[in-house]
Amino acid sequence: MTDAVLPYGRQTIEDDDIAAVVEALRADFLTTGPRVEAFETAFAETVGAAHAVACANGTAALHLAMLALDVQPGEVCIAPAVTFLATANCARYVGAEVVFADVDPDSGLMTPDTLAQALEKVGDRRLRAVLPVHLRGDVAELPALARLAAEAGAVLVEDAPHALGSEAVFGNTRERVGDVRHSAMATFSFHPVKTIATGEGGMVTTNDHALAQRLRTLRSHGMVRPEGCEPWWYEMPEPGFNYRLPDILCALGLSQLAKLDRFAARRKALAVRYQAALAPLSPALRIAATPAWSDPVLHLMTVLVDFAGLGLTRIEVVEALRARGVGTQVHYIPVSRQPYYVARYGEQRLVGADAWYDRCLSLPLYPAMTEADVDHVAGALKDVLGV
């Protein structure tokens, strides 16, 4: 076993990031201060949205989105089966039911066809939201998904923690994830393995002023300060949550956001290196499919491995790679298989999600990696898979 193992992802924290946090620690406000608005403004400008609302983490961002839409118990939200738990859980937090959409087996993305199939399962219940996930950083087919959602009387909420910096070309228009031209809101996460890091942190973007105001109210206990009242006065028309993001973390977010272009370029360069290094391993292994319209900044370097055809189990491959200094992860176990959702909705057969899960494996990808690291991963895979 080698002492140094390449993780599947990690933060890149530099001296100026540390200096920004130290400066915030020495300032008057550790939370609810000026760095929060500064981070929000910079983020909105970066993605091209009218508003950005910072919050405690990506899960809080999704929960706030459901609250801002006033999703009610018994209503329905559609989420892809291949995602992190939070995409579906945010609907359950407000009492809504979840219908799981299948995904393309080679990209892991919800598609218009799989959304149409999921819509048939809604029945006579009211559908409120469709939550496509930009898995790995690849962009879902937003215009078509938005049309289907609108025809069903629902709105689109993009779950975009993997896709900060990703772009797509629909028709002749280049768009950036987070500009919310097809959706009511887009949610982001700044967990350490994401494209930029604040430790924990989240953001919701929207072009709707009323939604932005509601998001800001709900992230801070539901408190409002009516005009003309005493300076200490506040009122709570409805309960909210303490989902604020402190100035300390916003300082780190501002510093990291300034590096987004550099981080994105490095991730793209590493992805190109992976494509060349892994090509000889096909068809036993291939990189997850990128749709024609998607220009991703990949958060995850996910490959699809024919474990059955190779006569290997995934755990055998994972352990053998780790012994060679290569860490991996699986993204994701279909959420529809989780005990909570099986107990609530029963066993579900989602052919695309099952095929994705049976083959997926995420390899190391983060800006501090070198080309030699990529070549080492590819060499370890060739050795382990025997191809």
C-alpha positions in Angstrom: 0.0 0.0 0.0 1.4 3.4 -1.0 1.5 6.1 1.6 0.2 8.8 -0.7 -3.3 8.3 -2.2 -4.7 10.7 -4.8 -8.2 11.5 -3.5 -11.1 11.8 -6.0 -11.4 15.5 -5.1 -10.1 18.1 -2.8 -10.0 21.8 -2.2 -7.3 24.2 -3.5 -6.5 26.7 -0.7 -3.7 29.2 -1.3 -2.1 31.9 0.8 -4.4 34.7 -0.4 -7.4 32.6 0.6 -6.0 32.3 4.1 -5.2 36.0 4.2 -8.8 36.8 3.1 -10.2 34.7 6.0 -7.7 36.3 8.5 -8.8 39.7 7.4 -12.4 38.8 7.9 -11.6 37.4 11.4 -10.1 40.8 12.3 -13.1 42.8 11.0 -16.1 43.9 12.9 -18.5 41.4 11.5 -18.0 37.6 11.6 -21.5 37.1 10.2 -24.3 39.1 8.6 -21.8 41.7 7.5 -20.7 43.3 4.3 -18.8 40.3 2.9 -22.1 38.3 2.5 -23.5 40.9 0.1 -20.2 41.3 -1.7 -20.0 37.5 -2.3 -23.6 37.4 -3.5 -23.0 40.3 -5.9 -19.8 38.8 -7.3 -21.4 35.4 -7.7 -24.5 36.8 -9.5 -22.2 38.7 -11.9 -20.1 35.6 -12.5 -23.0 33.4 -13.6 -25.1 36.1 -15.2 -28.1 36.1 -12.8 -30.0 39.0 -11.4 -29.8 37.8 -7.8 -27.7 35.4 -5.7 -28.6 34.5 -2.1 -25.9 32.9 0.0 -26.8 30.2 2.6 -25.3 27.6 4.9 -24.8 24.8 2.4 -26.1 23.2 -0.8 -28.8 21.3 1.0 -30.1 24.5 2.6 -30.1 26.1 -0.8 -32.5 23.3 -2.1 -34.6 23.6 1.0 -34.9 27.3 0.7 -35.9 26.9 -3.0 -38.8 24.6 -2.0 -39.9 27.1 0.7 -39.6 30.0 -1.6 -41.9 28.3 -4.1 -44.3 27.5 -1.2 -44.3 23.8 -2.1 -47.0 22.1 0.0 -47.5 18.7 1.6 -48.9 16.2 -0.9 -47.7 18.0 -3.9 -45.0 16.4 -6.2 -41.5 17.2 -7.1 -39.6 15.2 -9.7 -35.9 14.4 -9.1 -33.5 12.2 -11.0 -32.6 8.9 -9.3 -28.9 9.5 -9.8 -28.0 12.3 -7.5 -27.0 13.0 -4.0 -29.7 12.5 -1.3 -30.4 16.2 -0.9 -32.1 16.6 -4.3 -35.0 14.4 -3.2 -34.9 15.1 0.5 -35.5 18.8 -0.1 -39.0 18.0 -1.3 -39.7 15.8 1.7 -38.6 18.6 4.1 -41.7 20.5 3.0 -44.0 17.4 3.0 -44.0 17.0 -0.8 -43.8 13.6 -2.5 -40.9 12.6 -4.8 -41.3 10.9 -8.2 -37.9 9.6 -9.4 -37.0 10.1 -13.0 -34.7 7.7 -14.7 -31.5 8.9 -16.3 -29.5 8.3 -19.5 -27.3 5.3 -18.6 -24.2 6.8 -20.2 -24.4 10.4 -18.9 -26.4 9.9 -15.7 -28.5 12.9 -16.7 -32.3 13.3 -16.6 -33.5 13.6 -20.2 -36.7 14.8 -21.8 -37.7 11.2 -22.4 -37.1 10.1 -18.8 -38.9 13.2 -17.5 -41.9 12.4 -19.7 -41.9 8.9 -18.2 -41.8 10.4 -14.7 -44.6 12.8 -15.5 -46.9 9.9 -16.2 -46.4 8.7 -12.6 -47.6 12.0 -11.1 -51.2 11.1 -11.9 -53.8 13.6 -10.6 -51.5 15.1 -8.0 -50.2 18.6 -8.4 -46.7 18.8 -9.8 -44.8 21.8 -8.4 -41.2 21.4 -9.4 -38.8 19.5 -11.6 -35.2 19.3 -10.3 -32.7 18.4 -13.0 -29.1 17.8 -11.8 -26.1 18.9 -13.8 -24.3 15.7 -12.9 -20.5 15.7 -12.8 -20.6 19.2 -14.4 -22.4 18.3 -17.6 -25.5 20.4 -18.3 -28.9 18.8 -18.6 -31.0 19.7 -21.6 -32.7 22.7 -20.0 -34.9 24.1 -22.8 -36.6 20.8 -23.4 -36.9 20.0 -19.7 -38.3 23.5 -19.0 -41.0 23.1 -21.7 -42.1 19.8 -20.3 -42.3 21.2 -16.8 -44.2 24.2 -17.9 -46.7 22.1 -19.9 -47.3 20.2 -16.6 -47.8 23.4 -14.6 -44.4 23.1 -12.8 -41.2 25.1 -12.6 -37.6 24.0 -13.1 -35.1 24.3 -10.2 -31.6 23.4 -11.3 -29.5 21.4 -8.8 -26.1 22.7 -9.9 -23.5 22.1 -7.3 -21.4 20.1 -9.8 -21.5 22.7 -12.5 -20.2 26.1 -11.5 -18.4 27.5 -14.5 -20.1 25.0 -16.9 -21.7 26.3 -20.1 -24.0 25.0 -22.7 -25.0 26.0 -26.3 -28.7 25.7 -27.0 -29.5 26.7 -30.5 -27.0 29.5 -31.2 -26.9 30.8 -27.7 -24.1 30.1 -25.2 -25.4 30.0 -21.7 -23.7 29.7 -18.3 -25.1 27.4 -15.6 -26.7 29.7 -12.9 -28.0 32.3 -15.3 -31.5 30.8 -14.7 -32.9 31.7 -18.1 -34.8 28.4 -18.2 -35.5 27.9 -14.5 -36.9 29.7 -11.5 -33.8 29.1 -9.4 -30.4 27.3 -9.5 -28.7 26.0 -6.4 -25.0 25.6 -5.7 -22.7 24.1 -3.1 -19.2 25.2 -2.0 -18.3 22.0 -0.2 -14.5 21.4 -0.3 -14.6 19.0 -3.3 -16.6 21.4 -5.4 -15.1 23.9 -8.0 -14.7 26.6 -5.4 -14.8 26.0 -1.6 -16.0 27.8 1.5 -15.8 24.8 3.8 -19.5 24.5 3.8 -21.7 27.0 1.9 -24.4 27.3 -0.7 -26.0 29.8 -3.1 -29.3 30.2 -4.9 -29.5 32.3 -8.0 -32.7 33.7 -9.5 -33.9 36.4 -11.9 -37.1 36.9 -9.9 -36.8 39.8 -7.4 -39.7 38.5 -5.2 -38.2 35.0 -5.0 -34.8 36.6 -4.0 -36.5 38.6 -1.2 -38.3 35.5 0.0 -35.1 33.5 0.0 -33.3 36.1 2.1 -36.2 36.3 4.6 -36.5 32.5 5.0 -32.7 32.0 5.5 -32.9 34.2 8.6 -35.7 32.9 10.7 -38.4 34.5 8.6 -37.7 37.9 10.2 -38.7 41.1 8.5 -38.1 44.7 9.6 -41.1 46.9 8.5 -40.3 50.4 7.4 -41.0 53.2 9.9 -40.6 51.0 13.0 -38.1 51.4 15.8 -34.6 50.2 15.0 -34.9 47.2 17.2 -38.2 46.1 15.9 -38.7 42.9 13.8 -41.6 40.7 12.9 -42.0 37.1 11.8 -44.9 36.6 9.4 -43.9 32.9 9.1 -41.1 30.8 10.6 -37.8 30.4 8.6 -34.5 28.9 9.4 -31.0 29.9 10.4 -29.4 29.2 7.1 -27.0 32.2 7.0 -23.5 32.0 5.6 -21.0 33.8 7.8 -18.7 36.6 6.6 -15.7 34.4 7.4 -16.8 31.9 4.8 -17.9 34.5 2.3 -14.4 36.0 2.5 -13.1 32.6 1.5 -15.8 32.4 -1.2 -14.8 35.8 -2.7 -11.2 34.8 -2.8 -12.0 31.4 -4.4 -14.5 32.9 -6.9 -11.7 35.2 -8.2 -9.9 32.0 -9.2 -12.8 30.3 -11.0 -11.5 30.8 -14.5 -8.1 29.4 -13.5 -9.7 26.4 -11.7 -12.0 25.8 -14.6 -9.2 25.9 -17.2 -7.2 23.4 -15.1 -10.1 21.0 -14.7 -10.7 21.2 -18.5 -7.0 20.5 -19.2 -6.9 17.5 -16.9 -10.1 16.2 -18.5 -8.4 16.4 -21.9 -5.4 14.5 -20.5 -7.7 11.8 -19.1 -9.5 11.4 -22.5 -6.2 10.7 -24.2 -4.8 8.5 -21.3 -7.9 6.4 -21.0 -8.7 5.9 -24.6 -6.7 2.7 -24.9 -8.8 1.1 -22.2 -12.0 1.2 -24.3 -14.4 -0.6 -24.5 -13.7 -2.0 -21.0 -13.7 1.5 -19.6 -14.9 4.8 -21.0 -15.5 8.3 -19.7 -19.1 9.2 -19.0 -20.8 10.7 -22.0 -21.0 14.5 -22.5 -24.1 15.7 -24.4 -23.4 17.6 -27.6 -24.7 20.9 -26.1 -22.6 20.7 -22.9 -19.3 22.5 -22.3 -18.6 21.3 -18.8 -16.2 22.3 -16.1 -16.1 18.8 -14.7 -16.5 18.4 -10.9 -16.2 14.6 -11.3 -14.2 12.5 -13.6 -16.6 9.5 -13.8 -15.8 6.5 -15.9 -18.1 3.6 -16.8 -16.4 0.2 -16.3 -17.6 -3.1 -17.6 -16.9 -4.9 -14.3 -19.0 -7.9 -15.3 -17.3 -8.3 -18.7 -13.9 -8.1 -17.0 -14.8 -10.6 -14.4 -14.1 -8.1 -11.6 -16.2 -6.7 -8.8 -16.1 -2.9 -8.2 -14.8 -3.4 -4.7 -11.9 -5.4 -6.1 -11.0 -2.6 -8.5 -11.4 0.1 -5.8 -9.1 -1.7 -3.4 -6.5 -2.6 -6.0 -6.4 1.1 -7.2 -6.1 2.3 -3.6 -3.1 0.0 -3.1 -1.6 1.7 -6.1 -2.2 5.2 -4.7 -5.4 6.0 -6.5 -8.5 6.9 -4.5 -12.0 6.6 -6.0 -15.6 7.2 -5.2 -19.1 6.1 -6.5 -21.5 8.8 -7.6 -24.2 7.7 -6.8 -26.2 4.9 -5.4 -29.7 5.7 -6.9 -31.7 7.6 -4.3 -34.7 5.5 -5.1 -32.9 2.5 -3.6 -32.4 4.2 -0.2 -34.4 2.4 2.6 -36.5 5.5 3.4 -37.7 5.8 -0.2 -38.2 2.1 -0.7 -40.3 2.0 2.4 -42.3 5.0 1.2 -42.7 4.2 -2.5 -41.7 0.5 -2.9 -39.0 -1.1 -5.0 -38.5 0.7 -8.3 -36.8 -0.5 -11.5 -35.1 2.4 -13.3 -33.1 0.8 -16.1 -30.9 3.8 -16.9 -30.1 4.5 -13.2 -29.3 0.9 -12.5 -27.1 0.6 -15.6 -25.2 3.8 -14.5 -24.7 2.6 -10.9 -23.5 -0.8 -12.0 -20.6 0.7 -14.0 -19.8 4.1 -12.5 -16.5 5.0 -10.7 -15.2 8.5 -10.0 -11.4 9.1 -10.5 -9.2 11.8 -9.0 -9.9 15.3 -10.4 -8.9 18.6 -8.8 -6.8 21.6 -9.9 -3.6 20.7 -8.0 -3.2 17.4 -9.9 -0.5 17.1 -12.5 -0.4 15.5 -15.9 1.8 12.9 -14.3 -0.9 12.2 -11.7 -3.4 11.5 -14.6 -1.0 9.2 -16.3 -0.4 7.4 -13.0 -4.2 6.9 -12.6 -4.5 5.6 -16.2 -1.6 3.2 -15.7 -3.0 1.9 -12.5 -6.3 1.3 -14.2 -4.7 -0.6 -17.1 -2.8 -2.7 -14.6 -5.8 -3.5 -12.4 -8.3 -4.1 -15.3 -5.8 -6.1 -17.2 -6.5 -4.4 -20.5 
